[in-house]
Amino acid sequence: MRYIRPQSIEDAAGLLAHSAGTAAILAGGSDLLVRMKGGFIEPDLIVDIKAIDGLGEIKETAEGFSIGAAVSCAVLGENTTLKRAWPGVVEAARLIGSKQVQGRCTIVGNLCNASPAADSVPALVAAGARASIVGPAGRRTIAVEAVPTGPGKTSLAKGEIIEVLLLDKRTPNSGDAYLRFIPRTEMDIAVVSAGVNLALDEQGAVRSARVALGAAAPTVLLVEEAAEALIGSVLDEATLERLAQACSAACRPIDDKRGTIEFRRKVAGVLAKRAAITAYKRAGEK
Ligand SMILES: Cc1cc2nc3c(=O)[nH]c(=O)nc-3n(C[C@H](O)[C@H](O)[C@H](O)COP(=O)(O)OP(=O)(O)OC[C@H]3O[C@@H](n4cnc5c(N)ncnc54)[C@H](O)[C@@H]3O)c2cc1C
């Protein structure tokens, strides 16, 4: 097994593209090393991306935020400007694992591990985040929801690396929120989860919205009917009920020891409602 720590993203992409056997990208390693230790994978090549220039930085630009692929969730959570702009994204990232895991794990690793229950992904999808990718064919930018294609699978081609995640500049009177259900208080995988991002008009009615559900299907669901239920409303009880129904109807969850299909459907609606209420409150404060 070869371990390489390149200094540039182009070198990293080149190494991955020309590797003969199996190759893996190492960010925080909180998924990769667990899988290696468990004997599920044994890569011939490991490309550690943490020494690549700029990948450990969060940048605020005129367009919004650019979050490097090696930024740990602990560092992300300490960025007050990002937290003020995108509280839902940051609260989702901060739910991952424990203090120790937070010091290593990244939201890009969370996305690329492609677990349907990954915590940061519904919040990123609701936020309309985009992934900027570098690979043998150059650069491309895609919506975050286009990265995972199924449990443990992504749309990334051989040699492709996500360099940064992009979040738009927060518009006035808008807010986001993320909630998950777990049977204990922390250190557990979401049984079901919901991310809501919305913007209000001057009268306080919802102008635009995005609602995403986690652990409700093989990949995160962006529920357009749920967003439509919110648009034009001031989040009255009837609207929240329509939102919950749209979310429950969109779910295609599995039935396992952690939750039945019926339970997941019901809780998806409840969490979406609660996340919408928090996002609406946050939008009113900005
Ligand atoms: C104790 C424990 C508790 C956990 N709790 C949670 C939890 O509550 N919620 C949750 O969602 N997850 C949880 N996880 C899972 C894990 O911590 C997250 O998925 C984490 O965000 C992965 O990030 P990483 O940087 O460690 O990824 P890594 O392990 O380094 O990589 C994960 C995968 O992504 C690929 N990858 C990494 N970076 C890139 C890149 N830039 N471009 C392309 N591919 C890339 C890797 O090759 C690998 O396949 C937990 C894990 C542990 C060990």
The ligand as an SDF file (V2000), in Angstrom:
LIG
                    3D

 53 58  0  0  0  0  0  0  0  0999 V2000
  -17.4600    7.3290   15.9220 C   0  0  0  0  0  0  0  0  0  0  0  0
  -18.0590    7.8710   14.6620 C   0  0  0  0  0  0  0  0  0  0  0  0
  -19.2370    8.5860   14.7280 C   0  0  0  0  0  0  0  0  0  0  0  0
  -19.7910    9.1040   13.5570 C   0  0  0  0  0  0  0  0  0  0  0  0
  -20.9660    9.8040   13.6500 N   0  0  0  0  0  0  0  0  0  0  0  0
  -21.5290   10.3170   12.5330 C   0  0  0  0  0  0  0  0  0  0  0  0
  -22.7590   11.0730   12.6170 C   0  0  0  0  0  0  0  0  0  0  0  0
  -23.3050   11.3100   13.6860 O   0  0  0  0  0  0  0  0  0  0  0  0
  -23.2820   11.5330   11.4460 N   0  0  0  0  0  0  0  0  0  0  0  0
  -22.6970   11.3200   10.2370 C   0  0  0  0  0  0  0  0  0  0  0  0
  -23.2190   11.7820    9.2300 O   0  0  0  0  0  0  0  0  0  0  0  0
  -21.5310   10.6150   10.1300 N   0  0  0  0  0  0  0  0  0  0  0  0
  -20.9430   10.1010   11.2430 C   0  0  0  0  0  0  0  0  0  0  0  0
  -19.7750    9.3940   11.1500 N   0  0  0  0  0  0  0  0  0  0  0  0
  -19.1850    9.1720    9.8330 C   0  0  0  0  0  0  0  0  0  0  0  0
  -18.0370   10.1490    9.4520 C   0  0  0  0  0  0  0  0  0  0  0  0
  -17.4290   10.7630   10.5540 O   0  0  0  0  0  0  0  0  0  0  0  0
  -18.4880   11.2110    8.4460 C   0  0  0  0  0  0  0  0  0  0  0  0
  -19.0540   10.6420    7.2970 O   0  0  0  0  0  0  0  0  0  0  0  0
  -17.3270   12.1690    8.0610 C   0  0  0  0  0  0  0  0  0  0  0  0
  -17.9030   13.4080    7.7680 O   0  0  0  0  0  0  0  0  0  0  0  0
  -16.4140   11.7230    6.9160 C   0  0  0  0  0  0  0  0  0  0  0  0
  -15.4280   12.7280    6.6750 O   0  0  0  0  0  0  0  0  0  0  0  0
  -13.8640   12.3800    6.6080 P   0  0  0  0  0  0  0  0  0  0  0  0
  -13.1650   13.6280    6.2600 O   0  0  0  0  0  0  0  0  0  0  0  0
  -13.4230   11.6920    7.8590 O   0  0  0  0  0  0  0  0  0  0  0  0
  -13.8660   11.3580    5.3840 O   0  0  0  0  0  0  0  0  0  0  0  0
  -12.8450   10.2220    4.9740 P   0  0  0  0  0  0  0  0  0  0  0  0
  -13.0140    9.0290    5.8440 O   0  0  0  0  0  0  0  0  0  0  0  0
  -11.4760   10.7540    4.8200 O   0  0  0  0  0  0  0  0  0  0  0  0
  -13.4400    9.9100    3.5260 O   0  0  0  0  0  0  0  0  0  0  0  0
  -14.7520    9.3940    3.3620 C   0  0  0  0  0  0  0  0  0  0  0  0
  -14.9870    9.0160    1.9000 C   0  0  0  0  0  0  0  0  0  0  0  0
  -15.0150   10.1880    1.0840 O   0  0  0  0  0  0  0  0  0  0  0  0
  -13.9630   10.1650    0.0980 C   0  0  0  0  0  0  0  0  0  0  0  0
  -13.4560   11.5250    0.0210 N   0  0  0  0  0  0  0  0  0  0  0  0
  -12.9870   12.2720    1.0520 C   0  0  0  0  0  0  0  0  0  0  0  0
  -12.6510   13.5060    0.6190 N   0  0  0  0  0  0  0  0  0  0  0  0
  -12.9120   13.5400   -0.7090 C   0  0  0  0  0  0  0  0  0  0  0  0
  -12.7680   14.5550   -1.7110 C   0  0  0  0  0  0  0  0  0  0  0  0
  -12.2950   15.7700   -1.4320 N   0  0  0  0  0  0  0  0  0  0  0  0
  -13.1440   14.2640   -2.9730 N   0  0  0  0  0  0  0  0  0  0  0  0
  -13.6560   13.0310   -3.2870 C   0  0  0  0  0  0  0  0  0  0  0  0
  -13.7860   12.0200   -2.3840 N   0  0  0  0  0  0  0  0  0  0  0  0
  -13.4340   12.2790   -1.0990 C   0  0  0  0  0  0  0  0  0  0  0  0
  -12.9560    9.1560    0.6440 C   0  0  0  0  0  0  0  0  0  0  0  0
  -12.1750    8.5680   -0.3510 O   0  0  0  0  0  0  0  0  0  0  0  0
  -13.8680    8.1440    1.3260 C   0  0  0  0  0  0  0  0  0  0  0  0
  -14.4390    7.2780    0.3870 O   0  0  0  0  0  0  0  0  0  0  0  0
  -19.1730    8.8810   12.3160 C   0  0  0  0  0  0  0  0  0  0  0  0
  -17.9610    8.1720   12.2570 C   0  0  0  0  0  0  0  0  0  0  0  0
  -17.3960    7.6790   13.4100 C   0  0  0  0  0  0  0  0  0  0  0  0
  -16.0870    6.9410   13.3390 C   0  0  0  0  0  0  0  0  0  0  0  0
  1  2  1  0
  2  3  1  0
  2 52  2  0
  3  4  2  0
  4  5  1  0
  4 50  1  0
  5  6  2  0
  6  7  1  0
  6 13  1  0
  7  8  2  0
  7  9  1  0
  9 10  1  0
 10 11  2  0
 10 12  1  0
 12 13  2  0
 13 14  1  0
 14 15  1  0
 14 50  1  0
 15 16  1  0
 16 17  1  0
 16 18  1  0
 18 19  1  0
 18 20  1  0
 20 21  1  0
 20 22  1  0
 22 23  1  0
 23 24  1  0
 24 25  2  0
 24 26  1  0
 24 27  1  0
 27 28  1  0
 28 29  2  0
 28 30  1  0
 28 31  1  0
 31 32  1  0
 32 33  1  0
 33 34  1  0
 33 48  1  0
 34 35  1  0
 35 36  1  0
 35 46  1  0
 36 37  1  0
 36 45  1  0
 37 38  2  0
 38 39  1  0
 39 40  1  0
 39 45  2  0
 40 41  1  0
 40 42  2  0
 42 43  1  0
 43 44  2  0
 44 45  1  0
 46 47  1  0
 46 48  1  0
 48 49  1  0
 50 51  2  0
 51 52  1  0
 52 53  1  0
M  END
$$$$
